[in-house]
Amino acid sequence: MLNVFNTSPELAESNVDTAVLALGSLEPKGPHLPIGLDLLLAEHFARDFCSGKAVYLLASQPYSSAVEARGFRGTVALSQQTLWDAVTDIATCLARHRFKRLIVLDFANYSWIVKQSVREINLDAGLLEAVWVAPKVFAKESADKALLPDNGGGAVETALAMALFPKLVRKPLVDFAPDAPREYIDYKGLKALAPEGYWGRPSRASAELGRRLYEIMLEKSREFVDYALEMFPGGRGLAAHKADEVWWPEGEIPGVEKGEGTVSRGVDWHNTLKEIAESGAEIAVLPTSSTEQHSPAMPLGTDYFQALEIARRVAGRLGAYLLPALPVITSWCHSHFRGTVSFRAMTARRVIEDAVASLYAGGFRKVAIVNFHGGNWVVKPTMIELNRAYGDLTLISTGDILAYRGQAASADLHANEGEGSFVRAFHPKAFKAERVVDFTPNCTASALDFVGMAGVSPHGVWGYPSRSTPEAGRKYIEAHAGEAASYIAKTFADLDKRFPPRLR
């Protein structure tokens, strides 16, 4: 398995032509399960599913189209159109990089549109060969009928959580199954039928059941994917891959320094609806990043990993509610390098719009975007329009999201000393010291608009990563987090003083 801890050259040098995209969700799971359970399942399952296989595993997409569940504090749902475009944009990027196949592992309960988008990728666009599979469906089909219904937070999902994430399951486990057909959720929304955000019989769950169902999910998903891939002309199942794999250690939460205890997890997608509602968090923090090449020495997920580290520190200092980071937004200037994936600007715009609309529906009136990718400029005009559209919303941002950087030549811009120091400090196994290249093109940042990074820097470097040190990386993250948290706190306080909510 290759993944976002690998470098772009490592993908380019491999013969891997299959990508895997896992889809999670931030949707209600009742008072006993974390709202991000589907995302946690997606990340855990995707790693097990892909281990030892010749695939490129992308960072999991955290949000689904669970619009039926909007209105619960902390949940986020994308519109059908947004999710459709997000999947298609990723497929388009993979196709241009000579990937021939895409496997979508869908863990959301409400993403009806994904199956149809995959069908059109295969039968209309002809981008690549795509397979959609919903592993939880195999678990529900294999479960005893007495355990059902399970429309979120029921026995099957609770059992999986008990087996894989036991510390995140809250007691007591109380059953709730309204006397109504499942499709009434589509007509009136989940909140009207299940005010606490779940529908099922969690009291019948057990860790033993969860382990059995998880193994069934893995076995049947592997069988189905191989069956589906072999349906295509000249088709073949997934091949083995013996390359070394780098991944987050089992049980470690990205963004928390192991053993140091200096970063408070606070309240986030690992918490339940009730815990988020009772936390008192007034600010929601949405990290934005990218999956793009970072030279031969640094992983494709460098910006994503930085966003995770910084945003968690920011949210902890502010007592804010932390959302999962968006691992993809706009990275077109790096599109010549294999492994880079990007949304079109208007897709990225709608992702932000839908996330903010969901947070607003759940009662948040202060949202801070913590950006950690210099090309996410579409966030700026999107933010301006959202602040005008919602009179009592304040949406602010940190990071480099201004389209104008000046016309003077820049010596330090991308895959540089700072980013190299970060990777060496936080993910040293992913830093390839023997492949470090220093390079500074004699041009302005505007050149990226015309010829992209490959046109000005053949190795994708703009700076001096050879100067990086782990010590500087730790200081780099703490400094950025401190500056971002201070800016957010000061800006919200000043805006509240100048423009009290009643005057907005």
C-alpha atoms as one frame of an Amber mdcrd trajectory, in Angstrom:
protein
   0.000   0.000   0.000   1.124   3.477  -0.901  -0.608   6.396   0.784  -0.329
  10.086   1.598   2.757   9.395   3.721   4.573   8.536   0.489   6.163  11.064
  -1.838   5.017  11.915  -5.339   8.165  10.372  -6.911   7.508   7.130  -5.033
   4.078   6.958  -6.643   5.536   7.899 -10.033   8.172   5.157  -9.756   5.603
   2.513  -8.787   3.361   0.526 -11.093   0.359   1.099  -8.810  -2.666   2.012
 -10.926  -5.459   1.578  -8.338  -6.544   4.259  -5.879  -8.779   3.841  -2.836
 -10.980   6.589  -1.413 -12.748   6.024   1.912 -15.769   8.201   2.693 -16.697
   8.987   6.272 -19.414  11.147   7.766 -20.187  13.519  10.637 -23.716  12.523
  11.459 -25.818  11.791  14.575 -25.184   8.501  16.373 -27.150   9.157  19.542
 -25.885   9.936  23.050 -23.684   6.834  23.161 -21.489   7.007  20.026 -19.178
   9.672  18.559 -20.606  11.695  15.683 -17.499  10.855  13.672 -17.915   7.081
  14.029 -18.284   6.607  10.260 -15.062   8.548   9.669 -13.219   6.521  12.316
 -14.535   3.301  10.750 -13.556   4.486   7.272  -9.981   5.234   8.323  -9.563
   1.989  10.270 -11.197  -0.225   7.652  -9.390   1.389   4.701  -6.023   0.754
   6.320  -6.861  -2.928   6.915  -8.453  -3.341   3.484  -5.459  -1.827   1.655
  -2.632  -3.282   3.732  -0.326  -5.377   1.574  -2.151  -4.416  -1.625  -0.894
  -2.534  -4.681  -3.048   0.548  -4.156  -2.727   4.262  -3.409  -4.839   5.013
  -0.333  -5.978   8.630  -0.210  -6.782  10.506   2.982 -10.375   9.762   4.013
 -12.989  12.317   3.044 -14.701  13.275   6.322 -18.109  14.529   5.151 -21.058
  12.822   3.459 -24.384  14.054   2.113 -26.288  13.364   5.357 -28.550  16.373
   4.833 -31.418  14.436   6.450 -29.522  14.769   9.729 -28.842  18.510   9.638
 -29.798  20.478  12.723 -27.839  18.442  15.281 -25.010  20.471  16.799 -21.627
  19.537  15.356 -22.815  17.509  12.370 -21.825  18.430   8.816 -23.499  17.401
   5.564 -22.684  18.165   1.936 -25.338  18.588  -0.715 -25.772  15.800  -3.264
 -24.252  17.992  -5.989 -21.227  18.853  -3.850 -20.435  15.251  -2.988 -20.974
  14.201  -6.614 -18.506  16.825  -7.825 -15.996  16.016  -5.097 -15.855  12.334
  -6.074 -15.718  13.176  -9.795 -12.969  15.789  -9.316 -10.824  13.282  -7.432
 -11.405  10.681 -10.134 -10.395  13.211 -12.798  -7.118  13.987 -11.022  -6.307
  10.304 -10.611  -7.041   9.581 -14.272  -4.648  12.273 -15.482  -1.948  10.627
 -13.331  -2.376   7.276 -15.070  -4.497   5.646 -12.415  -6.859   3.257 -14.119
  -9.059   2.156 -11.220 -10.773   3.763  -8.216 -12.348   1.911  -5.285 -14.749
   3.953  -3.142 -15.302   2.598   0.379 -18.467   4.345   1.571 -19.214   4.312
   5.312 -21.928   6.983   5.417 -25.572   6.109   5.994 -26.998   8.782   3.707
 -24.664   9.139   0.681 -27.133   7.846  -1.870 -25.534   9.856  -4.663 -22.095
   8.215  -4.548 -23.208   4.966  -6.173 -24.692   6.949  -9.055 -21.599   9.095
  -9.488 -19.487   5.942  -9.737 -21.862   4.541 -12.359 -21.469   7.653 -14.503
 -17.684   7.665 -14.050 -17.743   4.168 -15.573 -20.451   4.489 -18.211 -20.449
   8.150 -19.209 -17.247   9.988 -18.427 -15.022   6.966 -19.052 -12.412   8.421
 -16.696 -11.364   5.140 -15.128 -12.832   1.914 -13.795 -14.635   2.702 -10.538
 -16.113   0.399  -7.893 -18.420   1.508  -5.070 -18.864  -0.642  -1.979 -20.587
   0.043   1.352 -18.911  -2.296   3.875 -21.401  -1.627   6.689 -24.160  -3.044
   4.492 -22.423  -6.433   4.594 -22.413  -6.257   8.391 -26.117  -5.384   8.550
 -27.029  -8.122   6.067 -25.141 -10.657   8.173 -26.613  -9.540  11.493 -29.501
 -11.307  13.193 -32.791  -9.609  12.302 -33.450  -9.067  16.009 -30.592  -6.529
  16.008 -32.284  -4.339  13.434 -33.286  -1.619  12.587 -29.949   0.164  12.510
 -30.415   3.576  10.935 -27.492   5.080  12.822 -26.433   4.233  16.357 -28.073
   0.806  16.467 -26.706  -2.587  17.488 -24.454  -3.107  14.454 -22.714   0.266
  14.630 -22.478   0.120  18.419 -20.961  -3.379  18.246 -18.346  -2.192  15.741
 -17.503   0.736  18.014 -17.219  -1.593  21.030 -14.783  -3.791  19.127 -12.652
  -1.071  17.558 -13.059   2.049  19.723 -14.293   0.838  23.132 -13.246   4.000
  24.983 -15.568   6.064  22.781 -18.770   4.142  23.644 -20.876   5.837  26.328
 -23.322   4.174  28.713 -26.185   3.585  29.181 -27.232   1.963  25.929 -30.917
   2.648  25.449 -32.954   1.336  22.518 -35.044   3.658  20.398 -37.024   2.496
  17.357 -40.005   4.705  16.420 -43.049   3.110  14.878 -42.442   4.595  11.450
 -40.971   3.468   8.106 -37.316   4.272   7.401 -38.210   6.503   4.438 -39.938
   8.985   6.743 -36.447  10.252   7.537 -36.255  11.332   3.881 -39.536  13.241
   4.175 -39.238  14.892   7.590 -35.598  14.554   8.596 -34.027  12.486  11.355
 -34.611  15.013  14.130 -38.397  14.904  13.720 -38.444  11.119  14.176 -35.481
  10.552  16.483 -34.802  13.673  18.599 -31.654  12.174  20.153 -30.185  11.314
  16.765 -30.288   7.513  16.630 -32.615   4.722  15.551 -31.895   1.195  16.658
 -31.205  -1.275  19.469 -27.692  -0.554  20.834 -28.414  -2.502  24.043 -28.043
  -5.720  22.038 -24.495  -4.909  20.912 -21.289  -6.519  22.150 -17.598  -6.299
  21.334 -17.627  -9.969  20.305 -20.407  -9.269  17.814 -18.501  -6.243  16.524
 -15.328  -8.240  15.904 -17.280 -10.906  13.999 -19.110  -8.336  11.892 -15.891
  -6.463  11.141 -14.246  -9.614   9.803 -17.332 -10.243   7.646 -17.102  -6.675
   6.329 -13.462  -7.164   5.364 -13.986 -10.573   3.779 -17.087  -9.679   1.786
 -15.710  -6.274   0.702 -12.551  -7.897  -0.635 -14.580 -10.528  -2.459 -16.935
  -7.952  -3.945 -14.171  -5.589  -5.069 -12.238  -8.373  -6.808 -15.466  -9.606
  -8.421 -16.313  -6.091  -9.629 -12.820  -5.339 -10.935 -12.771  -8.600 -12.896
 -16.010  -7.560 -14.641 -14.172  -4.905 -16.667 -12.541  -5.888 -19.995  -9.205
  -7.474 -19.154 -10.124  -7.071 -15.511  -8.070  -8.308 -12.568  -8.409  -8.304
  -8.809  -6.194  -6.428  -6.375  -2.536  -7.435  -6.496  -0.158  -7.820  -3.557
   2.363  -5.107  -2.749   5.395  -5.685  -0.523   6.660  -2.134  -0.149   7.158
  -0.772   3.381   4.046   0.937   4.668   4.018   4.045   6.846   0.845   4.820
   8.747  -0.333   6.392  11.972   0.251   3.990  14.858  -2.749   2.033  16.042
  -4.896   4.116  18.378  -2.943   7.344  17.975  -5.088  10.371  17.212  -3.525
  12.586  14.521  -2.663  15.972  15.971  -1.759  14.757  19.463   1.890  14.568
  20.456   2.391  11.106  21.851   3.437  11.030  25.498   3.832  14.768  25.956
   0.284  15.717  26.903   0.740  19.292  25.720  -2.186  19.226  23.321  -5.728
  19.012  24.632  -8.052  17.043  22.371 -10.965  19.097  23.659 -14.255  18.421
  21.898 -14.303  17.064  18.353 -15.690  14.285  16.157 -14.651  11.691  18.749
 -17.375  13.075  21.022 -21.116  12.391  21.133 -23.882  14.814  20.242 -24.597
  15.333  23.933 -20.960  16.017  24.797 -20.631  18.571  22.023 -23.873  20.296
  23.020 -22.835  20.429  26.686 -19.228  21.496  26.021 -20.072  25.184  25.858
 -17.927  25.562  22.726 -19.034  28.688  20.848 -16.441  28.521  18.057 -16.197
  25.799  15.425 -12.735  25.307  13.893 -12.602  23.971  10.316  -9.079  23.051
   9.097  -8.395  23.223   5.353  -5.317  21.762   3.686  -4.314  19.808   0.577
  -2.974  16.540  -0.791  -0.176  17.551  -3.133   3.421  16.846  -4.005   6.020
  18.156  -1.574   9.291  17.322  -3.348  11.069  13.958  -3.452  11.755  14.184
   0.298   8.344  14.917   1.842   4.971  13.147   1.815   1.962  14.103  -0.257
   0.021  14.731   2.954   2.437  17.330   4.367  -0.114  20.174   4.378  -2.825
  17.861   5.716  -0.641  16.692   8.593   0.285  20.276   9.467  -3.367  21.306
   9.470  -4.173  18.458  11.883  -1.423  19.440  14.303  -2.072  23.166  14.228
  -5.873  23.066  14.261  -5.947  20.751  17.266  -3.728  23.107  19.213  -5.798
  26.093  18.152  -9.081  24.460  19.158  -7.622  23.353  22.491  -6.447  26.871
  23.349  -9.784  28.402  22.382 -12.027  25.749  23.934 -13.516  25.389  20.454
 -15.203  22.523  18.631 -12.724  20.965  16.198 -13.932  19.540  12.888 -12.029
  16.958  10.822  -9.613  18.577   8.386 -10.442  18.783   4.696  -7.540  16.892
   3.059  -8.363  18.158  -0.439  -9.333  21.610  -1.696  -7.523  23.263  -4.626
  -3.986  22.275  -5.674  -3.986  22.731  -9.425  -0.512  24.270  -9.587   0.829
  20.856  -8.486  -1.342  18.844 -10.884   1.626  17.656 -12.975   2.924  15.566
 -10.074   1.510  12.097  -9.473  -0.544  11.629  -6.335  -1.765  15.218  -6.140
  -5.561  15.436  -5.952  -7.592  18.611  -6.186 -11.121  19.953  -6.251 -12.114
  22.502  -8.838 -12.488  25.888  -7.236 -16.278  25.808  -7.395 -16.379  22.349
  -5.822 -14.168  23.578  -2.998 -16.423  26.604  -2.640 -19.519  24.451  -2.232
 -17.788  22.187   0.298 -17.101  25.244   2.480 -20.623  26.596   1.919 -22.237
  23.280   2.871 -20.036  22.826   5.950 -20.852  26.307   7.210 -24.577  25.856
   6.470 -24.530  22.647   8.541 -22.739  24.294  11.450 -25.182  27.205  11.306
 -28.161  24.832  11.340 -26.652  23.228  14.445 -26.444  26.557  16.254 -22.862
  27.715  15.680 -22.506  31.423  14.906 -18.714  31.669  15.038 -16.612  29.614
  12.624 -12.859  29.886  12.078 -11.186  28.335   9.042  -7.614  27.339   9.884
  -6.014  27.079   6.463  -2.729  25.350   5.749  -2.309  25.437   2.000  -1.281
  28.523   0.059  -3.467  27.748  -2.964  -6.852  27.675  -1.218  -7.682  31.206
  -2.367 -11.289  30.361  -3.184 -11.905  30.334   0.582 -11.587  34.135   0.672
 -14.485  35.061  -1.687 -16.557  32.203  -0.274 -16.058  33.533   3.235 -17.040
  37.055   2.203 -20.302  35.886   0.641 -21.219  33.619   3.539 -20.799  36.459
   6.002 -23.217  38.506   3.906 -25.662  35.630   3.468 -25.973  34.902   7.197
 -26.539  38.122   9.108 -25.667  36.712  12.528 -22.733  34.527  11.393 -19.094
  35.501  11.791 -16.783  33.416   9.592 -13.076  34.262   9.749  -9.918  32.593
   8.487  -6.214  32.205   9.129  -3.417  31.274   6.745  -2.380  32.280   3.251
  -5.625  32.546   1.283  -4.966  35.838  -0.476  -4.652  35.625  -4.250  -2.076
  38.429  -4.372   1.429  37.781  -3.070   3.200  40.639  -4.768   5.329  40.611
  -7.882   8.754  40.380  -6.283  10.662  37.122  -6.667  10.260  34.779  -3.706
  13.060  32.582  -2.371  10.990  30.394  -0.073   7.502  29.113  -0.886   6.942
  25.331  -0.953   8.557  22.124   0.388  10.967  24.420   2.166  12.909  24.518
   5.425   9.804  25.028   7.574   7.825  22.179   6.058  10.860  19.912   6.083
  11.384  20.665   9.760   7.751  19.815  10.480   7.941  16.418   8.754  11.226
  15.565  10.473   9.716  16.439  13.860   6.307  14.783  13.582   6.623  12.070
  10.906  10.351  11.278  10.667   9.787   7.952   8.877   8.140   9.865   6.034
  11.111  12.235   5.520  13.488  10.952   2.821  16.740  12.719   3.719  18.637
  11.026   0.887  16.297  12.671  -1.652  16.422  16.261  -0.400  16.738  18.875
  -3.142  17.248  22.621  -2.645  15.952  24.876  -5.395  14.702  28.432  -5.793
  13.387  29.549  -9.202  14.126  33.101 -10.244  10.490  34.145 -10.629   7.429
  35.356  -8.767   4.703  33.203  -7.253   2.394  34.338 -10.069   4.279  31.993
 -12.396   2.330  29.154 -10.807  -0.838  30.529 -12.415   0.638  30.030 -15.884
   2.857  26.934 -15.890   2.346  25.391 -12.456   5.053  24.233 -10.095   6.477
  21.785 -12.640   7.081  24.680 -15.017   9.360  26.513 -12.601  10.751  23.719
 -10.402  11.198  20.238 -11.913  11.444  18.639  -8.465   8.560  20.590  -6.963
  10.787  22.456  -4.519  10.831  26.170  -3.790  13.182  26.671  -0.846  15.905
  25.013   1.205  14.660  21.832   2.891  18.270  20.751   3.569  18.316  23.321
   6.385  15.422  21.646   8.226  15.733  20.232  11.749  13.272  18.425  14.052
  13.776  21.075  16.744  12.783  23.819  14.338   9.728  21.765  13.314   8.334
  21.660  16.829   8.873  25.401  17.266   7.359  25.987  13.827   4.094  24.266
  14.749   3.798  25.848  18.196   4.448  29.307  16.738   1.870  28.906  13.971
  -0.706  27.519  16.385  -0.121  30.325  18.859  -0.412  32.999  16.200  -3.599
  31.453  14.772  -5.271  31.040  18.181  -4.377  34.598  19.201  -5.687  36.011
  15.943  -8.972  34.103  16.189  -9.582  35.061  19.829  -8.694  38.725  19.255
 -10.725  39.008  16.044 -13.895  37.483  17.466 -13.608  39.611  20.621 -13.067
  42.789  18.625 -15.916  42.059  16.223 -18.269  41.323  19.122 -17.324  44.642
  20.681 -17.632  46.684  17.502 -20.629  44.849  16.080 -22.757  43.291  18.829
 -24.906  40.381  17.560 -28.112  42.429  17.860 -26.668  44.970  15.398 -25.666
  42.471  12.706
